Amino acid sequence: MIIRSKAPLRLGLAGGGTDVSPYSDIFGGAILNATINMYSYATIEPTNDNRIVFEYPDKYIVESYDSCSELPAEGNFILHKGVYNRIIKDFHFNPLSFKLTTFVDAPAGSGLGTSSTLVVSILGAFVEWLNLPLGEYDIAKLAYDIERNDLKMAGGKQDQYAATFGGFNFMEFIGDKVIVNPLRVRNRYKDELAHNLVLYYTETSRLSSNIINAQVKNVKEKNETSINAMHELKAQAIKMKEVLLRGDIDAIGPILDKSWEFKKKMTDKISNSFLDEIYDVAMKAGATGGKVSGAGGGGFMFFYCPTVSRYRVADALEKLGGHAKRYEFTDEGLKTWTN
């Protein structure tokens, strides 16, 4: 028997950062994101040798442990161990014996929600294998609890819900409460947006926790510039929702441009001279707006390029050493199956 799962990565189109506590606890957050056809995959192969094996096939990393009720949440495969430990604890299983293999279509630190999506895919595989009574909200919340509470990893709440639900979603964060509002965006609007939105990998990565921690510090210290920037980012998420639903796709460029200006005010760690150069090159080549994906500091950026300017923008950006990546939006979230 083989159990498989996959969960999609996401583009945070607007409102990024307002899903991070304590801002979301105090003021409430709002984010608009959309999943794309890049995925995190997990495969579980049950065994009877009383061993637990984790494998990253692309990195040639394998670790093996004796079956036990709790694995050390440190070193390689910390996310895998965190999910396993929580499954055993919450559902009172005896130690399990299996091999877990995972792969992600984007590198860690890329800004597409890779870590949280990996947790969702691993959790989904266990749900499929063990027939756990968890719905979409349950899976997303448990994935969040594992990352943020059990493993003490800094970050927001949007990624786990995006990976689980899939599609275009307007998400609201009010204290511990998360409301996922699926958006009925017409297919022709999605196709136009995918055509005009250039996804560019800068060939750099970043440690998002450093940026998130700086953002959290600014809110706790009541930094008015940072907090007001988050208020504006939340307002831009609402505007993004409106233009998407009515099909005013070209209005997305200016919204992204304004969002990027506000995002950089949350903390001085979000951008740097290289990212600023990339942004300037894209705008001069015909883009009308863009932003870094995720917390900032590196990874993927995306730019809105009206009419056929995407080709000029992509060509100009290629000269900076990164590369534009083709993608499509996807409506499906977490999927699991058994062979």
C-alpha positions as CSV (number, residue, x, y, z in Angstrom):
1,M,0.0,0.0,0.0
2,I,1.2,3.5,-0.9
3,I,-0.4,6.7,0.4
4,R,0.1,9.9,-1.5
5,S,-0.8,13.6,-1.1
6,K,-0.1,16.9,-2.8
7,A,-0.8,20.5,-1.8
8,P,-0.4,23.6,-3.9
9,L,2.0,26.5,-3.3
10,R,0.5,30.0,-3.3
11,L,1.0,33.6,-4.5
12,G,0.2,36.1,-1.8
13,L,-1.5,38.7,-4.0
14,A,-2.4,41.3,-1.3
15,G,-2.5,41.8,2.5
16,G,0.6,39.8,3.3
17,G,1.8,40.3,6.8
18,T,-1.6,41.2,8.3
19,D,-2.1,37.5,9.2
20,V,0.8,37.6,11.6
21,S,0.2,37.8,15.4
22,P,0.0,40.1,17.2
23,Y,-1.3,42.4,14.4
24,S,-4.1,40.0,13.5
25,D,-5.0,39.6,17.1
26,I,-5.3,43.3,17.8
27,F,-6.6,44.7,14.5
28,G,-7.7,41.8,12.4
29,G,-6.0,40.8,9.2
30,A,-7.1,40.3,5.6
31,I,-5.3,38.6,2.8
32,L,-6.0,37.6,-0.8
33,N,-4.0,34.7,-2.2
34,A,-4.2,32.2,-5.0
35,T,-2.7,28.7,-5.4
36,I,-0.6,27.8,-8.5
37,N,0.3,24.5,-10.1
38,M,3.5,24.0,-8.1
39,Y,3.2,21.5,-5.3
40,S,4.5,19.8,-2.2
41,Y,4.2,16.0,-2.4
42,A,4.3,13.4,0.4
43,T,4.3,9.6,0.1
44,I,3.9,7.2,3.0
45,E,4.9,3.6,2.6
46,P,3.8,1.6,5.7
47,T,6.3,-1.0,6.9
48,N,6.5,-3.7,9.6
49,D,10.2,-3.3,10.6
50,N,9.6,-1.0,13.6
51,R,11.5,1.8,11.8
52,I,10.6,5.3,10.8
53,V,12.5,6.6,7.7
54,F,12.4,10.1,6.2
55,E,13.7,10.9,2.8
56,Y,14.4,14.0,0.6
57,P,15.1,12.2,-2.7
58,D,16.2,15.4,-4.5
59,K,18.7,16.2,-1.7
60,Y,19.9,12.6,-1.2
61,I,19.1,13.0,2.5
62,V,17.8,10.0,4.4
63,E,17.3,9.5,8.2
64,S,16.1,6.5,10.1
65,Y,14.8,6.0,13.6
66,D,13.5,3.3,15.8
67,S,9.7,3.5,16.0
68,C,8.8,5.5,19.1
69,S,6.1,7.8,20.4
70,E,8.1,11.0,20.0
71,L,10.9,11.9,17.7
72,P,13.4,14.7,18.5
73,A,12.1,17.9,16.9
74,E,15.5,19.0,15.7
75,G,18.0,18.7,12.8
76,N,16.8,17.5,9.4
77,F,13.1,16.7,8.8
78,I,11.9,18.9,11.7
79,L,8.5,19.4,10.0
80,H,8.1,15.7,9.4
81,K,8.9,14.9,13.0
82,G,6.5,17.7,14.3
83,V,3.6,16.2,12.3
84,Y,4.3,12.7,13.4
85,N,4.6,13.7,17.1
86,R,1.4,15.5,17.0
87,I,-0.5,12.7,15.3
88,I,0.6,10.2,17.9
89,K,-0.2,12.6,20.8
90,D,-3.6,13.8,19.6
91,F,-4.9,10.5,18.3
92,H,-3.3,8.1,20.8
93,F,-1.7,5.8,18.3
94,N,1.0,3.3,19.2
95,P,4.4,4.1,17.5
96,L,4.1,3.7,13.8
97,S,6.4,2.1,11.2
98,F,6.7,3.7,7.8
99,K,8.8,5.5,5.2
100,L,7.9,9.1,4.4
101,T,9.3,10.7,1.2
102,T,8.6,14.3,0.4
103,F,9.4,16.7,-2.4
104,V,8.6,20.4,-3.1
105,D,8.5,22.1,-6.5
106,A,10.2,25.2,-5.1
107,P,13.2,25.6,-2.8
108,A,12.9,26.5,0.8
109,G,12.9,30.3,1.4
110,S,11.3,31.0,-2.0
111,G,8.3,32.9,-0.6
112,L,5.7,30.6,-2.0
113,G,4.7,29.1,1.4
114,T,6.9,26.0,0.9
115,S,7.3,25.1,4.6
116,S,3.6,25.3,5.5
117,T,2.5,23.6,2.3
118,L,4.9,20.8,3.1
119,V,3.3,20.4,6.6
120,V,-0.1,20.3,5.0
121,S,0.9,17.6,2.5
122,I,2.5,15.5,5.2
123,L,-0.5,15.9,7.5
124,G,-2.8,15.1,4.6
125,A,-1.0,11.8,3.9
126,F,-1.4,10.8,7.6
127,V,-5.1,11.7,7.5
128,E,-5.5,9.5,4.4
129,W,-3.5,6.6,5.8
130,L,-5.0,6.6,9.3
131,N,-8.5,7.7,8.3
132,L,-8.4,10.7,10.7
133,P,-11.6,12.6,11.2
134,L,-10.3,16.0,10.1
135,G,-12.0,18.4,7.6
136,E,-10.3,21.3,5.8
137,Y,-10.4,23.8,8.6
138,D,-9.2,21.1,11.0
139,I,-6.2,20.2,8.8
140,A,-5.2,23.9,8.3
141,K,-5.5,24.8,11.9
142,L,-3.5,21.7,13.0
143,A,-0.8,22.4,10.5
144,Y,-0.6,26.0,11.9
145,D,-0.5,24.7,15.5
146,I,2.3,22.3,14.6
147,E,4.5,25.0,13.0
148,R,3.8,28.0,15.2
149,N,3.2,26.4,18.6
150,D,4.8,23.0,18.7
151,L,7.9,23.9,16.6
152,K,8.0,27.6,17.6
153,M,8.5,28.7,13.9
154,A,7.7,32.3,13.2
155,G,5.1,33.1,10.6
156,G,1.5,33.9,9.7
157,K,-1.6,31.9,9.2
158,Q,-2.4,32.2,5.5
159,D,-0.2,29.5,4.0
160,Q,-1.7,26.5,5.8
161,Y,-5.2,27.6,4.7
162,A,-4.2,28.3,1.1
163,A,-2.6,24.9,0.7
164,T,-5.5,23.1,2.2
165,F,-8.4,24.9,0.5
166,G,-6.8,25.9,-2.8
167,G,-8.0,28.5,-5.4
168,F,-8.5,32.2,-5.0
169,N,-9.4,33.0,-1.4
170,F,-10.0,36.2,0.6
171,M,-9.1,35.3,4.1
172,E,-10.0,37.1,7.3
173,F,-8.0,36.7,10.5
174,I,-9.7,37.8,13.7
175,G,-7.8,36.7,16.8
176,D,-7.7,32.9,16.7
177,K,-10.5,32.8,14.1
178,V,-9.8,32.3,10.4
179,I,-12.5,32.7,7.8
180,V,-11.8,31.5,4.3
181,N,-14.0,33.2,1.6
182,P,-13.6,31.4,-1.7
183,L,-13.8,33.8,-4.6
184,R,-15.7,33.0,-7.7
185,V,-13.3,34.5,-10.2
186,R,-14.3,33.9,-13.8
187,N,-11.9,31.6,-15.7
188,R,-11.2,34.3,-18.3
189,Y,-10.1,36.7,-15.5
190,K,-7.8,34.0,-14.1
191,D,-6.3,33.3,-17.5
192,E,-5.7,37.0,-18.1
193,L,-4.1,37.4,-14.7
194,A,-1.8,34.3,-15.2
195,H,-0.8,35.6,-18.7
196,N,0.0,39.1,-17.4
197,L,1.6,38.2,-14.0
198,V,5.3,37.3,-14.5
199,L,6.6,35.1,-11.7
200,Y,10.3,35.7,-11.3
201,Y,12.8,33.7,-9.2
202,T,15.6,35.9,-8.0
203,E,17.9,32.9,-7.4
204,T,18.1,34.0,-3.8
205,S,16.4,32.8,-0.6
206,R,15.9,34.2,2.8
207,L,15.1,33.1,6.4
208,S,11.6,34.4,6.8
209,S,11.7,34.1,10.6
210,N,14.1,37.0,10.8
211,I,11.7,39.2,8.8
212,I,8.7,38.1,10.7
213,N,10.3,38.6,14.1
214,A,11.2,42.2,13.1
215,Q,7.6,42.8,12.0
216,V,6.3,41.4,15.3
217,K,8.7,43.5,17.3
218,N,7.5,46.7,15.5
219,V,3.9,45.9,16.4
220,K,4.7,45.1,20.0
221,E,6.6,48.3,20.3
222,K,3.7,50.2,18.7
223,N,5.7,51.5,15.8
224,E,3.2,53.7,14.0
225,T,4.9,53.6,10.6
226,S,4.8,49.8,10.6
227,I,1.3,49.4,11.9
228,N,-0.1,52.0,9.6
229,A,1.6,50.2,6.7
230,M,-0.2,47.0,7.7
231,H,-3.5,48.9,7.8
232,E,-2.9,50.0,4.3
233,L,-2.0,46.5,3.2
234,K,-5.2,45.2,4.5
235,A,-7.1,47.9,2.6
236,Q,-5.3,46.9,-0.6
237,A,-6.4,43.3,-0.1
238,I,-10.0,44.5,-0.1
239,K,-9.4,46.5,-3.3
240,M,-7.7,43.5,-4.9
241,K,-10.8,41.4,-4.2
242,E,-13.1,44.0,-5.8
243,V,-11.1,44.3,-9.1
244,L,-10.7,40.6,-9.4
245,L,-14.4,39.8,-9.1
246,R,-15.4,42.5,-11.6
247,G,-12.7,41.6,-14.0
248,D,-10.8,44.9,-13.9
249,I,-7.5,43.0,-14.2
250,D,-5.3,45.9,-15.3
251,A,-6.1,47.7,-12.0
252,I,-4.1,45.0,-10.3
253,G,-0.7,46.5,-11.3
254,P,-1.2,49.8,-9.4
255,I,-2.6,47.9,-6.4
256,L,0.6,45.7,-6.3
257,D,2.8,48.8,-6.7
258,K,1.1,50.5,-3.8
259,S,1.2,47.3,-1.7
260,W,5.0,47.0,-2.3
261,E,5.5,50.5,-1.0
262,F,3.5,49.8,2.1
263,K,5.1,46.4,2.6
264,K,8.6,47.8,2.7
265,K,7.5,50.1,5.6
266,M,6.6,47.1,7.9
267,T,10.4,46.5,8.5
268,D,13.6,47.5,6.8
269,K,14.4,43.8,6.3
270,I,11.8,43.2,3.5
271,S,13.7,44.7,0.6
272,N,17.3,45.3,-0.3
273,S,19.3,46.9,-3.0
274,F,19.2,43.9,-5.3
275,L,15.4,43.5,-5.0
276,D,15.0,47.2,-5.5
277,E,17.1,46.9,-8.7
278,I,14.9,44.0,-9.9
279,Y,11.8,46.1,-9.3
280,D,13.1,49.1,-11.1
281,V,14.1,47.0,-14.1
282,A,10.7,45.4,-14.3
283,M,8.9,48.7,-14.1
284,K,11.1,50.3,-16.8
285,A,10.4,47.3,-19.1
286,G,6.6,47.8,-18.9
287,A,5.3,46.3,-15.6
288,T,2.8,48.5,-13.7
289,G,3.4,47.0,-10.3
290,G,4.8,44.0,-8.4
291,K,6.0,42.8,-5.1
292,V,8.1,40.1,-3.4
293,S,6.2,36.9,-2.6
294,G,5.9,36.0,1.0
295,A,7.7,37.7,3.9
296,G,10.3,39.4,1.7
297,G,14.1,39.5,1.5
298,G,14.5,37.2,-1.5
299,G,12.9,34.3,-3.3
300,F,10.2,34.9,-5.9
301,M,8.9,38.2,-7.0
302,F,5.9,38.8,-9.4
303,F,5.0,41.7,-11.7
304,Y,1.8,42.7,-13.5
305,C,2.6,43.3,-17.1
306,P,-0.4,44.6,-19.2
307,T,-1.0,43.6,-22.9
308,V,2.1,41.8,-24.2
309,S,4.7,43.6,-22.0
310,R,5.4,40.3,-20.1
311,Y,7.9,39.3,-22.8
312,R,9.9,42.5,-22.5
313,V,9.8,42.3,-18.7
314,A,10.8,38.6,-18.6
315,D,13.7,39.3,-21.0
316,A,14.9,42.3,-19.0
317,L,14.8,40.3,-15.7
318,E,16.6,37.3,-17.1
319,K,19.6,39.5,-17.6
320,L,19.8,40.0,-13.8
321,G,20.6,36.3,-13.3
322,G,17.2,34.9,-12.3
323,H,14.5,33.4,-14.4
324,A,10.8,33.7,-15.1
325,K,8.8,30.6,-14.4
326,R,5.6,29.6,-16.2
327,Y,2.7,28.6,-14.1
328,E,-1.1,28.5,-14.0
329,F,-3.6,29.1,-11.2
330,T,-5.3,26.0,-9.7
331,D,-8.6,25.7,-8.0
332,E,-7.8,22.5,-6.0
333,G,-6.2,22.4,-2.6
334,L,-4.9,19.4,-0.7
335,K,-5.5,16.1,-2.5
336,T,-4.8,12.6,-1.0
337,W,-5.2,9.1,-2.4
338,T,-4.2,5.5,-1.8
339,N,-2.7,2.9,-4.2
